[in-house]
Structure formats: C-alpha cells, structure tokens
Amino acid sequence: MSRLLAIEFHKLRYSKSTRILIAAYFILITFIALIASIEFNIGNVNFRLADQGIFNFPYIWHFNAYIAALLKLFLAIVIVSMMANEYSNRTLKQNLIDGLSKKEFISSKFLTVLVFSLVSTLFLFIVTMILGLSFSDYTELSIIFSDLEYLFAYFIKLTGFFSFCMFLGILIKRSAFALGFLFIWWIIEGIIYGLMEFRFFRGRDVAENIVQFLPLESMSSLVIEPFSRLNVVQTAANQLGSELQKDYGIHWYQLLIVMLWTCIFVYLSYWLLKKRDL
C-alpha cells in the first residue's frame, strides 16, 4: 500500500498546477471564517451570519461540512487530471511495463482518492474546532462532539465524488472533456428530477425518493444546506406565511447508496482498464 501511494505522490509532487489547486482548496476552507462578515437582507430583516450562531456547536459541523463540500471541485480537477495525464504522458503504459498490474494501478488511484478525502476531513475537523472553540456560545464536551456524523458524511461524499471523477478520467482520457461530462451529467440529473416532479409523478416527494439513487444527487443529499436551520430564516419564513420543514439528519441508507456508487465507479474503472488495449 505504501509503495502504491509513494508512486502516486511522486507523480503529483512534480505537477505545479496540482500543487496550486490543492493549496487553493485548503486555503479556501480556512476562509470559511470570512463568511461571518457577510450581511443578508430578507424583506425587512437585516442580519449578519456571525450574529446568528453559525459558529456555535454543534451547528458548525453541519455548516462547515456543507461549505467545504462546495469547494470539492478543486480536488476533482486534480483527480481527473491525474488520470488524464497517465494517458497523455504515457506513464500508465510505462507503469505496466515496469511490472505494476492493472489492479495495482487502480488501487493506487483509489488510495490517493481516500487520502485526499481523509486529509480534507481531518483538516476540516481542525478548522471547525478552532472556529467553534473561538466563537461558540456552547463549549461543553457533550455539545462539541455531537453531530460529528456530518464529518463522516463529508468524507463519504468526497470519496464517492472523487471516485466518479477517477472513472471519468479513465473513460474519457482528457481532463477538460471529463470535467465537461461531469457538468453535463449534473444537468441530466436535474432534467430527470424535473421530468419526474412535473410530468410523470407531479409530486416532489416521489421524485426525490427516486433521484436519491442517482450518483451526484445521492452525494448531494448527504449534507443538505444548513441555512434554513438558522432562527432568523425560520422567523422570516413564518412572517411570510410559510413553514420550512426539512430532514437535516444523516441516514444510513444515504451513506450506503454513496458507498455502493463508490464501489461501482472503482470496479468500472478497473473493468475499463482491463478491457482496453493500451
């Protein structure tokens, strides 16, 4: 395992663009604190996020996991480029000639995906702890370490998404086209959801129950938006005569769906590599 990881990080170390993207990703996560200075105007209600308890435990776990997940495209570009470069630089063929099996090759890529996801999760944990301990009104241990399941969901979400990117990199072989296909697939899932909600089933609940099995939608539903949990948003909604009711929990079946997609993408990556004439 260490040998496979050493091979991958040796390749990444000499890519300047990769180093820039990885650094940008982690730097932007640390900038979550800047969100505290943003002010919102909703009707006659003016508020600043910092005053609404966004850095309070345990809410901060949900908030930071959601915001950090929005930045995952930076590492997605790294994953896709990592796969595409294997073809453009002919390092894939050279690795196989040097004795690396196709199974070991895919294993090395998936191990890299796991390391990216794990390091990102640990980094988010550290940033969240620092922000929470600095600004939270609640510092009891029982409160601090509640809702940690959002971090686990964040890790599973990243692993699934990066596995999808790895598969697209092998399938299409060109990073720009692979990222373009990722965007197109996101649009396709949106169209499927729209058709189910407004044409076939004419109901949001049925449509959501079906599209939750699609790859990107299943990953997205792991950590849903946290803003409607804020008291000021709930108050504004009540004043407008509407009521916001959402299930913000992390459910085992949602995690299972994403883990199944992860296994499917890893297997398909290996299957493609095994069938292709390199």
Backbone as CSV, one residue per row, in Angstrom:
resi,resn,N_x,N_y,N_z,CA_x,CA_y,CA_z,C_x,C_y,C_z
1,MET,0.830,-1.214,0.000,0.000,0.000,0.000,0.862,1.261,0.000
2,SER,1.888,1.277,0.847,2.776,2.439,0.912,3.518,2.633,-0.406
3,ARG,3.865,1.522,-1.061,4.563,1.612,-2.345,3.671,2.259,-3.400
4,LEU,2.398,1.872,-3.416,1.462,2.418,-4.398,1.233,3.911,-4.162
5,LEU,1.093,4.287,-2.898,0.907,5.702,-2.581,2.155,6.511,-2.921
6,ALA,3.312,5.927,-2.670,4.563,6.627,-2.976,4.666,6.920,-4.469
7,ILE,4.224,5.980,-5.296,4.254,6.175,-6.747,3.368,7.347,-7.152
8,GLU,2.150,7.385,-6.581,1.205,8.436,-6.950,1.653,9.808,-6.480
9,PHE,2.121,9.908,-5.258,2.524,11.213,-4.750,3.823,11.695,-5.380
10,HIS,4.620,10.772,-5.888,5.803,11.165,-6.650,5.380,11.868,-7.935
11,LYS,4.309,11.361,-8.575,3.802,11.986,-9.802,3.193,13.358,-9.494
12,LEU,2.402,13.422,-8.411,1.720,14.674,-8.072,2.699,15.766,-7.636
13,ARG,3.787,15.347,-7.017,4.735,16.314,-6.463,5.361,17.175,-7.542
14,TYR,5.498,16.651,-8.744,6.169,17.390,-9.808,5.184,18.113,-10.733
15,SER,3.920,18.171,-10.321,2.922,18.904,-11.099,2.618,20.225,-10.397
16,LYS,3.033,21.331,-11.002,2.839,22.646,-10.382,1.361,22.989,-10.267
17,SER,0.590,22.704,-11.320,-0.836,23.014,-11.292,-1.552,22.233,-10.198
18,THR,-1.131,20.990,-9.994,-1.731,20.169,-8.939,-1.453,20.767,-7.572
19,ARG,-0.233,21.187,-7.340,0.117,21.786,-6.050,-0.684,23.060,-5.801
20,ILE,-0.884,23.849,-6.860,-1.644,25.097,-6.721,-3.099,24.811,-6.376
21,LEU,-3.704,23.847,-7.064,-5.112,23.512,-6.819,-5.320,22.955,-5.417
22,ILE,-4.416,22.089,-4.983,-4.541,21.515,-3.637,-4.386,22.604,-2.581
23,ALA,-3.390,23.477,-2.779,-3.182,24.573,-1.829,-4.389,25.502,-1.796
24,ALA,-4.945,25.812,-2.972,-6.113,26.699,-3.048,-7.298,26.098,-2.314
25,TYR,-7.479,24.798,-2.445,-8.596,24.117,-1.783,-8.515,24.276,-0.271
26,PHE,-7.361,23.981,0.292,-7.220,24.041,1.748,-7.206,25.487,2.257
27,ILE,-6.661,26.400,1.466,-6.685,27.807,1.866,-8.119,28.332,1.906
28,LEU,-8.914,27.955,0.899,-10.300,28.421,0.855,-11.117,27.871,2.018
29,ILE,-10.810,26.655,2.457,-11.520,26.110,3.621,-11.257,26.977,4.854
30,THR,-10.016,27.441,4.979,-9.699,28.296,6.131,-10.401,29.646,6.045
31,PHE,-10.838,30.027,4.847,-11.516,31.306,4.666,-12.995,31.238,5.033
32,ILE,-13.438,30.082,5.541,-14.835,29.968,5.960,-15.167,31.042,6.989
33,ALA,-14.174,31.407,7.783,-14.395,32.430,8.816,-14.833,33.756,8.200
34,LEU,-14.451,34.024,6.936,-14.830,35.283,6.306,-16.326,35.366,6.057
35,ILE,-16.986,34.191,6.022,-18.434,34.182,5.813,-19.134,34.932,6.936
36,ALA,-18.481,34.996,8.079,-19.094,35.653,9.239,-19.368,37.132,8.980
37,SER,-18.635,37.724,8.044,-18.796,39.159,7.798,-19.883,39.468,6.773
38,ILE,-20.466,38.436,6.159,-21.483,38.648,5.123,-22.806,39.060,5.761
39,GLU,-23.439,40.074,5.172,-24.733,40.525,5.654,-25.814,40.178,4.634
40,PHE,-27.001,39.820,5.131,-28.121,39.454,4.282,-29.298,40.379,4.562
41,ASN,-30.047,40.653,3.514,-31.279,41.429,3.640,-32.428,40.601,3.095
42,ILE,-33.330,40.162,3.980,-34.501,39.382,3.584,-35.736,40.168,3.996
43,GLY,-36.360,40.829,3.022,-37.504,41.662,3.350,-37.060,42.822,4.241
44,ASN,-37.679,42.923,5.393,-37.329,43.966,6.365,-36.329,43.473,7.404
45,VAL,-35.822,42.263,7.196,-34.904,41.666,8.163,-33.470,41.772,7.650
46,ASN,-32.616,42.421,8.421,-31.193,42.525,8.103,-30.401,41.764,9.163
47,PHE,-29.495,40.912,8.706,-28.723,40.157,9.686,-27.363,39.779,9.135
48,ARG,-26.453,39.564,10.054,-25.100,39.107,9.724,-24.951,37.682,10.238
49,LEU,-24.361,36.828,9.407,-24.263,35.412,9.770,-23.551,35.199,11.093
50,ALA,-22.553,36.034,11.365,-21.783,35.866,12.597,-22.657,36.020,13.833
51,ASP,-23.740,36.790,13.693,-24.620,37.032,14.831,-25.719,35.987,14.963
52,GLN,-25.749,35.032,14.036,-26.820,34.046,14.033,-26.379,32.683,14.567
53,GLY,-25.203,32.613,15.119,-24.748,31.368,15.743,-24.226,30.324,14.780
54,ILE,-23.711,30.755,13.611,-23.228,29.755,12.651,-21.978,29.042,13.152
55,PHE,-21.276,29.658,14.105,-20.081,29.023,14.648,-20.339,28.380,16.002
56,ASN,-21.594,28.211,16.335,-21.955,27.521,17.576,-21.903,26.013,17.382
57,PHE,-21.375,25.310,18.370,-21.505,23.859,18.370,-22.942,23.505,18.730
58,PRO,-23.537,22.461,18.147,-22.977,21.563,17.122,-23.292,21.986,15.683
59,TYR,-24.015,23.123,15.534,-24.433,23.561,14.194,-23.249,23.730,13.261
60,ILE,-22.106,24.155,13.776,-20.942,24.451,12.944,-20.458,23.223,12.160
61,TRP,-20.663,22.028,12.705,-20.260,20.811,11.977,-21.035,20.713,10.665
62,HIS,-22.333,20.959,10.736,-23.182,20.906,9.546,-22.804,22.034,8.584
63,PHE,-22.671,23.241,9.105,-22.386,24.404,8.268,-21.049,24.259,7.535
64,ASN,-19.997,23.933,8.261,-18.676,23.839,7.645,-18.572,22.675,6.667
65,ALA,-19.214,21.551,6.989,-19.191,20.407,6.069,-19.859,20.764,4.746
66,TYR,-20.940,21.508,4.820,-21.649,21.906,3.593,-20.808,22.885,2.774
67,ILE,-20.247,23.907,3.427,-19.455,24.912,2.708,-18.202,24.287,2.103
68,ALA,-17.512,23.454,2.875,-16.280,22.833,2.374,-16.568,21.909,1.198
69,ALA,-17.722,21.246,1.219,-18.078,20.331,0.126,-18.284,21.091,-1.184
70,LEU,-18.673,22.363,-1.098,-18.847,23.161,-2.312,-17.522,23.400,-3.027
71,LEU,-16.425,23.282,-2.294,-15.098,23.554,-2.850,-14.429,22.313,-3.426
72,LYS,-15.133,21.188,-3.399,-14.516,19.919,-3.793,-14.105,19.874,-5.254
73,LEU,-14.594,20.816,-6.073,-14.231,20.824,-7.487,-12.737,21.028,-7.689
74,PHE,-12.082,21.735,-6.749,-10.637,21.945,-6.868,-9.895,20.608,-6.872
75,LEU,-10.255,19.737,-5.916,-9.606,18.425,-5.869,-10.126,17.522,-6.977
76,ALA,-11.370,17.750,-7.430,-11.895,16.960,-8.545,-11.058,17.181,-9.795
77,ILE,-10.637,18.426,-10.009,-9.772,18.723,-11.157,-8.451,17.974,-11.033
78,VAL,-7.937,17.892,-9.799,-6.691,17.165,-9.562,-6.868,15.683,-9.896
79,ILE,-7.979,15.101,-9.447,-8.229,13.667,-9.684,-8.374,13.384,-11.166
80,VAL,-9.176,14.190,-11.870,-9.384,13.989,-13.306,-8.074,14.174,-14.068
81,SER,-7.335,15.217,-13.728,-6.049,15.472,-14.402,-5.059,14.351,-14.120
82,MET,-5.105,13.832,-12.899,-4.209,12.736,-12.528,-4.422,11.524,-13.440
83,MET,-5.698,11.253,-13.764,-5.994,10.114,-14.630,-5.666,10.435,-16.087
84,ALA,-6.054,11.633,-16.529,-5.826,12.003,-17.926,-4.336,12.071,-18.248
85,ASN,-3.540,12.539,-17.304,-2.096,12.649,-17.529,-1.438,11.284,-17.698
86,GLU,-2.040,10.256,-17.124,-1.496,8.905,-17.287,-1.496,8.497,-18.756
87,TYR,-2.505,8.974,-19.490,-2.594,8.660,-20.911,-1.757,9.616,-21.743
88,SER,-1.868,10.917,-21.467,-1.136,11.895,-22.279,0.379,11.785,-22.086
89,ASN,0.809,11.469,-20.868,2.246,11.331,-20.592,2.765,9.907,-20.761
90,ARG,1.848,8.994,-21.091,2.183,7.578,-21.299,2.793,6.910,-20.065
91,THR,2.522,7.473,-18.900,3.048,6.861,-17.667,2.285,5.593,-17.316
92,LEU,1.023,5.509,-17.739,0.249,4.291,-17.484,0.900,3.092,-18.143
93,LYS,1.207,3.239,-19.414,1.833,2.131,-20.145,3.198,1.799,-19.555
94,GLN,3.948,2.831,-19.161,5.269,2.597,-18.591,5.172,1.887,-17.251
95,ASN,4.183,2.260,-16.421,3.981,1.592,-15.134,3.676,0.119,-15.315
96,LEU,2.869,-0.193,-16.329,2.516,-1.592,-16.581,3.716,-2.375,-17.106
97,ILE,4.528,-1.711,-17.921,5.739,-2.357,-18.423,6.713,-2.629,-17.281
98,ASP,6.748,-1.709,-16.306,7.656,-1.851,-15.170,7.195,-2.882,-14.149
99,GLY,6.038,-3.494,-14.399,5.600,-4.576,-13.526,4.388,-4.286,-12.663
100,LEU,3.831,-3.074,-12.768,2.630,-2.739,-11.992,1.414,-3.343,-12.687
101,SER,0.633,-4.139,-11.967,-0.556,-4.732,-12.567,-1.662,-3.685,-12.685
102,LYS,-2.651,-3.977,-13.523,-3.767,-3.041,-13.694,-4.568,-2.911,-12.400
103,LYS,-4.657,-3.993,-11.666,-5.361,-3.941,-10.378,-4.605,-3.049,-9.402
104,GLU,-3.286,-3.156,-9.390,-2.479,-2.301,-8.514,-2.562,-0.852,-8.951
105,PHE,-2.647,-0.625,-10.262,-2.747,0.742,-10.765,-4.026,1.409,-10.270
106,ILE,-5.162,0.723,-10.410,-6.432,1.274,-9.940,-6.421,1.411,-8.417
107,SER,-5.812,0.459,-7.746,-5.720,0.536,-6.285,-4.937,1.764,-5.849
108,SER,-3.867,2.070,-6.578,-3.063,3.244,-6.228,-3.865,4.529,-6.407
109,LYS,-4.680,4.578,-7.452,-5.501,5.767,-7.684,-6.577,5.897,-6.610
110,PHE,-7.209,4.774,-6.258,-8.269,4.841,-5.248,-7.683,5.158,-3.869
111,LEU,-6.506,4.648,-3.591,-5.845,5.002,-2.332,-5.565,6.507,-2.274
112,THR,-5.198,7.086,-3.405,-4.985,8.532,-3.462,-6.279,9.274,-3.196
113,VAL,-7.378,8.770,-3.763,-8.701,9.347,-3.506,-9.024,9.309,-2.013
114,LEU,-8.767,8.164,-1.382,-9.036,8.029,0.044,-8.171,8.979,0.872
115,VAL,-6.912,9.130,0.483,-6.021,10.027,1.226,-6.492,11.471,1.099
116,PHE,-6.856,11.893,-0.118,-7.383,13.249,-0.310,-8.613,13.485,0.561
117,SER,-9.518,12.509,0.559,-10.756,12.643,1.330,-10.468,12.677,2.827
118,LEU,-9.561,11.809,3.274,-9.247,11.736,4.701,-8.531,12.995,5.181
119,VAL,-7.536,13.452,4.421,-6.796,14.650,4.809,-7.730,15.863,4.823
120,SER,-8.603,15.954,3.828,-9.556,17.056,3.783,-10.490,17.022,4.990
121,THR,-10.932,15.825,5.381,-11.825,15.686,6.535,-11.112,16.070,7.822
122,LEU,-9.880,15.616,7.990,-9.106,15.967,9.182,-8.834,17.463,9.242
123,PHE,-8.527,18.053,8.098,-8.274,19.484,8.046,-9.538,20.263,8.415
124,LEU,-10.683,19.810,7.893,-11.950,20.455,8.220,-12.263,20.319,9.702
125,PHE,-11.937,19.166,10.278,-12.142,18.961,11.712,-11.339,19.986,12.525
126,ILE,-10.074,20.179,12.143,-9.209,21.119,12.865,-9.735,22.552,12.738
127,VAL,-10.086,22.953,11.499,-10.597,24.305,11.267,-11.886,24.534,12.050
128,THR,-12.765,23.530,12.038,-14.050,23.660,12.729,-13.855,23.757,14.236
129,MET,-12.941,22.956,14.774,-12.669,23.017,16.206,-12.131,24.386,16.604
130,ILE,-11.225,24.936,15.799,-10.655,26.245,16.108,-11.733,27.328,16.079
131,LEU,-12.546,27.330,15.020,-13.611,28.328,14.902,-14.652,28.157,16.004
132,GLY,-15.018,26.900,16.262,-16.036,26.645,17.277,-15.578,27.033,18.670
133,LEU,-14.368,26.641,19.019,-13.851,26.977,20.352,-13.609,28.474,20.508
134,SER,-13.416,29.170,19.390,-13.175,30.614,19.442,-14.472,31.419,19.515
135,PHE,-15.541,30.935,18.856,-16.748,31.752,18.725,-18.021,31.125,19.290
136,SER,-18.005,29.832,19.572,-19.242,29.170,20.006,-19.665,29.610,21.405
137,ASP,-20.976,29.709,21.582,-21.527,30.021,22.906,-21.601,28.777,23.783
138,TYR,-21.404,27.618,23.169,-21.523,26.357,23.907,-20.218,25.584,23.762
139,THR,-19.577,25.316,24.879,-18.277,24.640,24.844,-18.250,23.379,25.705
140,GLU,-19.433,22.872,26.078,-19.466,21.607,26.812,-19.076,20.471,25.869
141,LEU,-18.320,19.498,26.375,-17.831,18.409,25.526,-18.964,17.649,24.861
142,SER,-20.054,17.434,25.585,-21.186,16.685,25.026,-21.798,17.417,23.836
143,ILE,-21.741,18.739,23.849,-22.279,19.529,22.738,-21.261,19.627,21.605
144,ILE,-19.992,19.829,21.973,-18.941,19.964,20.956,-18.898,18.746,20.037
145,PHE,-18.967,17.565,20.602,-18.779,16.346,19.811,-20.086,15.697,19.380
146,SER,-21.184,16.418,19.499,-22.425,15.925,18.903,-22.481,16.394,17.448
147,ASP,-23.213,15.694,16.629,-23.345,15.983,15.192,-22.052,15.765,14.410
148,LEU,-21.128,14.985,14.966,-19.905,14.684,14.211,-20.176,13.810,12.989
149,GLU,-21.399,13.262,12.899,-21.728,12.435,11.737,-21.666,13.247,10.442
150,TYR,-21.759,14.577,10.547,-21.635,15.399,9.342,-20.230,15.310,8.758
151,LEU,-19.230,15.146,9.602,-17.861,14.972,9.105,-17.705,13.634,8.401
152,PHE,-18.317,12.594,8.970,-18.255,11.274,8.334,-18.967,11.305,6.985
153,ALA,-20.136,11.972,6.948,-20.867,12.103,5.691,-20.047,12.885,4.669
154,TYR,-19.325,13.892,5.139,-18.449,14.687,4.270,-17.357,13.799,3.666
155,PHE,-16.773,12.937,4.480,-15.735,12.019,3.991,-16.298,11.062,2.943
156,ILE,-17.456,10.470,3.221,-18.078,9.549,2.266,-18.449,10.273,0.980
157,LYS,-18.939,11.499,1.117,-19.327,12.297,-0.045,-18.121,12.579,-0.934
158,LEU,-17.014,13.005,-0.344,-15.810,13.277,-1.120,-15.279,12.015,-1.795
159,THR,-15.265,10.911,-1.057,-14.758,9.650,-1.617,-15.586,9.227,-2.820
160,GLY,-16.906,9.321,-2.698,-17.778,8.955,-3.816,-17.582,9.876,-5.005
161,PHE,-17.514,11.177,-4.754,-17.367,12.139,-5.845,-16.017,11.991,-6.543
162,PHE,-14.959,11.823,-5.781,-13.639,11.662,-6.381,-13.529,10.337,-7.138
163,SER,-14.220,9.304,-6.669,-14.235,8.021,-7.389,-14.930,8.186,-8.736
164,PHE,-15.998,8.976,-8.756,-16.688,9.280,-10.014,-15.739,10.018,-10.956
165,CYS,-14.992,10.987,-10.429,-14.032,11.737,-11.238,-12.923,10.820,-11.763
166,MET,-12.478,9.893,-10.941,-11.470,8.934,-11.366,-11.983,8.094,-12.540
167,PHE,-13.219,7.643,-12.434,-13.831,6.867,-13.503,-13.938,7.676,-14.791
168,LEU,-14.358,8.935,-14.674,-14.491,9.779,-15.863,-13.132,10.039,-16.500
169,GLY,-12.100,10.183,-15.674,-10.762,10.390,-16.203,-10.290,9.207,-17.029
170,ILE,-10.625,8.003,-16.590,-10.258,6.800,-17.338,-11.146,6.635,-18.562
171,LEU,-12.432,6.942,-18.415,-13.394,6.764,-19.506,-13.106,7.690,-20.673
172,ILE,-12.805,8.955,-20.390,-12.716,9.965,-21.438,-11.267,10.321,-21.790
173,LYS,-10.344,10.144,-20.842,-8.904,10.308,-21.065,-8.445,11.757,-21.200
174,ARG,-9.337,12.700,-21.302,-8.973,14.115,-21.423,-9.645,14.873,-20.285
175,SER,-8.851,15.594,-19.508,-9.383,16.223,-18.301,-10.476,17.237,-18.597
176,ALA,-10.297,18.062,-19.630,-11.306,19.081,-19.936,-12.621,18.436,-20.340
177,PHE,-12.565,17.408,-21.178,-13.785,16.738,-21.612,-14.420,15.964,-20.460
178,ALA,-13.596,15.409,-19.592,-14.126,14.670,-18.443,-14.876,15.607,-17.499
179,LEU,-14.307,16.783,-17.243,-14.982,17.767,-16.400,-16.236,18.286,-17.081
180,GLY,-16.179,18.428,-18.402,-17.370,18.834,-19.150,-18.471,17.798,-19.046
181,PHE,-18.097,16.531,-19.134,-19.079,15.456,-18.998,-19.677,15.440,-17.593
182,LEU,-18.849,15.739,-16.590,-19.339,15.813,-15.211,-20.425,16.878,-15.099
183,PHE,-20.195,18.023,-15.717,-21.188,19.102,-15.707,-22.453,18.682,-16.459
184,ILE,-22.273,18.035,-17.602,-23.427,17.569,-18.384,-24.239,16.552,-17.600
185,TRP,-23.541,15.652,-16.888,-24.249,14.650,-16.095,-25.066,15.306,-14.984
186,TRP,-24.508,16.371,-14.396,-25.240,17.119,-13.370,-26.523,17.716,-13.954
187,ILE,-26.440,18.229,-15.180,-27.619,18.776,-15.851,-28.624,17.666,-16.138
188,ILE,-28.141,16.502,-16.582,-29.024,15.374,-16.888,-29.805,14.953,-15.650
189,GLU,-29.127,14.872,-14.512,-29.825,14.504,-13.280,-30.882,15.546,-12.927
190,GLY,-30.580,16.825,-13.177,-31.558,17.882,-12.927,-32.771,17.746,-13.841
191,ILE,-32.532,17.394,-15.102,-33.633,17.196,-16.050,-34.491,16.002,-15.628
192,ILE,-33.835,14.919,-15.211,-34.574,13.735,-14.756,-35.465,14.080,-13.569
193,TYR,-34.895,14.852,-12.635,-35.682,15.253,-11.457,-36.876,16.108,-11.875
194,GLY,-36.633,17.064,-12.797,-37.712,17.939,-13.249,-38.821,17.176,-13.945
195,LEU,-38.442,16.224,-14.801,-39.446,15.426,-15.501,-40.273,14.591,-14.536
196,MET,-39.619,14.014,-13.558,-40.347,13.190,-12.590,-41.285,14.022,-11.722
197,GLU,-40.827,15.204,-11.347,-41.639,16.026,-10.447,-42.827,16.656,-11.155
198,PHE,-42.621,17.150,-12.375,-43.663,17.941,-13.021,-44.444,17.205,-14.109
199,ARG,-43.906,16.085,-14.612,-44.606,15.418,-15.705,-45.094,14.023,-15.337
200,PHE,-44.202,13.196,-14.796,-44.572,11.810,-14.572,-45.297,11.590,-13.244
201,PHE,-44.767,12.148,-12.180,-45.351,11.882,-10.860,-46.054,13.104,-10.262
202,ARG,-45.711,14.274,-10.773,-46.336,15.522,-10.315,-46.319,15.640,-8.792
203,GLY,-45.180,15.370,-8.231,-45.017,15.485,-6.788,-43.553,15.434,-6.421
204,ARG,-43.142,16.318,-5.517,-41.735,16.392,-5.152,-41.282,15.183,-4.366
205,ASP,-42.114,14.677,-3.466,-41.694,13.580,-2.590,-41.330,12.335,-3.384
206,VAL,-42.187,11.975,-4.359,-41.906,10.779,-5.161,-40.651,10.980,-5.993
207,ALA,-40.511,12.164,-6.592,-39.339,12.445,-7.418,-38.061,12.378,-6.591
208,GLU,-38.079,12.947,-5.389,-36.894,12.931,-4.530,-36.537,11.519,-4.095
209,ASN,-37.555,10.696,-3.840,-37.289,9.311,-3.437,-36.630,8.502,-4.542
210,ILE,-36.859,8.895,-5.791,-36.280,8.164,-6.920,-34.891,8.694,-7.266
211,VAL,-34.762,10.024,-7.365,-33.478,10.591,-7.807,-32.404,10.476,-6.740
212,GLN,-32.771,10.146,-5.512,-31.752,9.981,-4.471,-30.817,8.808,-4.771
213,PHE,-31.205,7.960,-5.752,-30.354,6.837,-6.128,-29.398,7.193,-7.270
214,LEU,-29.532,8.392,-7.855,-28.598,8.831,-8.880,-27.285,9.248,-8.218
215,PRO,-26.167,9.093,-8.911,-24.859,9.290,-8.253,-24.656,10.675,-7.652
216,LEU,-24.757,11.730,-8.456,-24.496,13.068,-7.931,-25.554,13.504,-6.928
217,GLU,-26.800,13.150,-7.179,-27.871,13.528,-6.254,-27.713,12.811,-4.923
218,SER,-27.294,11.555,-4.956,-27.097,10.816,-3.704,-25.983,11.440,-2.873
219,MET,-24.929,11.908,-3.559,-23.834,12.570,-2.844,-24.280,13.918,-2.292
220,SER,-25.048,14.643,-3.094,-25.518,15.960,-2.675,-26.446,15.881,-1.470
221,SER,-27.270,14.845,-1.410,-28.263,14.731,-0.333,-27.657,14.296,0.998
222,LEU,-26.381,13.910,0.999,-25.743,13.511,2.257,-25.667,14.682,3.236
223,VAL,-25.229,15.831,2.738,-25.128,17.031,3.575,-25.910,18.134,2.882
224,ILE,-27.168,18.320,3.281,-28.008,19.321,2.630,-27.720,20.701,3.215
225,GLU,-28.287,21.714,2.575,-27.999,23.089,3.002,-28.405,23.318,4.462
226,PRO,-27.592,24.052,5.205,-27.878,24.269,6.625,-28.537,25.615,6.933
227,PHE,-28.661,26.483,5.921,-29.074,27.861,6.191,-30.505,27.955,6.719
228,SER,-31.379,27.072,6.232,-32.766,27.134,6.686,-32.922,26.709,8.146
229,ARG,-31.849,26.190,8.748,-31.898,25.865,10.177,-31.742,27.107,11.057
230,LEU,-31.212,28.193,10.491,-30.985,29.396,11.271,-32.303,29.984,11.756
231,ASN,-32.300,30.466,12.972,-33.523,31.019,13.564,-34.066,32.199,12.765
232,VAL,-33.161,33.047,12.260,-33.617,34.218,11.524,-34.333,33.819,10.237
233,VAL,-33.876,32.744,9.595,-34.525,32.266,8.379,-35.884,31.663,8.711
234,GLN,-35.941,30.894,9.790,-37.205,30.323,10.220,-38.211,31.420,10.569
235,THR,-37.727,32.460,11.248,-38.601,33.570,11.628,-39.120,34.312,10.406
236,ALA,-38.231,34.568,9.457,-38.640,35.263,8.231,-39.655,34.446,7.454
237,ALA,-39.462,33.121,7.409,-40.401,32.252,6.699,-41.774,32.274,7.362
238,ASN,-41.797,32.266,8.677,-43.070,32.310,9.400,-43.796,33.628,9.165
239,GLN,-43.037,34.710,9.097,-43.640,36.016,8.842,-44.233,36.100,7.439
240,LEU,-43.644,35.355,6.516,-44.152,35.327,5.143,-45.256,34.301,4.955
241,GLY,-45.625,33.626,6.043,-46.729,32.671,5.995,-46.353,31.291,5.497
242,SER,-45.064,30.976,5.464,-44.614,29.642,5.047,-43.859,28.988,6.190
243,GLU,-43.687,27.691,6.071,-43.004,26.946,7.123,-41.938,26.060,6.503
244,LEU,-40.716,26.173,7.008,-39.603,25.381,6.488,-39.442,24.115,7.310
245,GLN,-39.672,23.003,6.678,-39.517,21.718,7.360,-38.639,20.816,6.507
246,LYS,-37.477,20.496,7.029,-36.537,19.635,6.315,-35.958,18.610,7.270
247,ASP,-35.538,17.509,6.682,-34.840,16.487,7.452,-33.341,16.714,7.253
248,TYR,-32.681,17.199,8.289,-31.258,17.523,8.189,-30.356,16.373,8.636
249,GLY,-30.930,15.268,9.018,-30.155,14.169,9.568,-29.349,13.407,8.525
250,ILE,-28.381,12.656,9.003,-27.578,11.767,8.161,-28.111,10.352,8.359
251,HIS,-28.612,9.745,7.299,-29.253,8.435,7.400,-28.357,7.348,6.818
252,TRP,-28.454,6.160,7.391,-27.580,5.057,6.985,-27.770,4.678,5.524
253,TYR,-29.023,4.741,5.044,-29.271,4.328,3.668,-28.672,5.322,2.674
254,GLN,-28.584,6.608,3.055,-27.941,7.587,2.188,-26.444,7.305,2.077
255,LEU,-25.828,6.981,3.209,-24.414,6.622,3.202,-24.177,5.364,2.374
256,LEU,-25.087,4.395,2.504,-24.946,3.126,1.779,-25.030,3.337,0.274
257,ILE,-25.949,4.189,-0.165,-26.098,4.460,-1.594,-24.806,5.030,-2.173
258,VAL,-24.218,6.003,-1.485,-22.975,6.621,-1.977,-21.828,5.618,-1.951
259,MET,-21.759,4.795,-0.918,-20.696,3.787,-0.854,-20.849,2.754,-1.969
260,LEU,-22.082,2.416,-2.316,-22.314,1.490,-3.431,-21.867,2.113,-4.753
261,TRP,-22.178,3.386,-4.953,-21.720,4.069,-6.161,-20.192,4.132,-6.203
262,THR,-19.576,4.331,-5.054,-18.112,4.347,-4.994,-17.541,3.017,-5.471
263,CYS,-18.107,1.921,-4.973,-17.654,0.584,-5.394,-17.881,0.385,-6.888
264,ILE,-19.016,0.863,-7.392,-19.330,0.717,-8.817,-18.317,1.484,-9.667
265,PHE,-18.000,2.705,-9.283,-17.060,3.513,-10.065,-15.649,2.915,-10.043
266,VAL,-15.241,2.396,-8.903,-13.908,1.781,-8.816,-13.865,0.519,-9.681
267,TYR,-14.929,-0.282,-9.606,-14.970,-1.507,-10.413,-14.994,-1.172,-11.907
268,LEU,-15.820,-0.197,-12.309,-15.892,0.185,-13.715,-14.557,0.733,-14.212
269,SER,-13.854,1.439,-13.350,-12.526,1.951,-13.722,-11.580,0.786,-14.016
270,TYR,-11.618,-0.217,-13.150,-10.764,-1.393,-13.344,-11.191,-2.168,-14.584
271,TRP,-12.505,-2.297,-14.775,-13.032,-3.041,-15.924,-12.617,-2.368,-17.233
272,LEU,-12.726,-1.037,-17.294,-12.318,-0.304,-18.493,-10.828,-0.494,-18.768
273,LEU,-10.037,-0.383,-17.732,-8.596,-0.503,-17.894,-8.223,-1.904,-18.347
274,LYS,-8.928,-2.895,-17.833,-8.615,-4.281,-18.183,-9.007,-4.601,-19.622
275,LYS,-10.096,-3.980,-20.098,-10.597,-4.297,-21.442,-9.888,-3.523,-22.530
276,ARG,-9.300,-2.398,-22.177,-8.700,-1.552,-23.198,-7.342,-2.060,-23.663
277,ASP,-7.087,-1.787,-24.930,-5.769,-2.084,-25.490,-4.893,-0.844,-25.314
278,LEU,-3.987,-0.901,-24.361,-3.147,0.250,-24.048,-1.952,0.359,-24.977
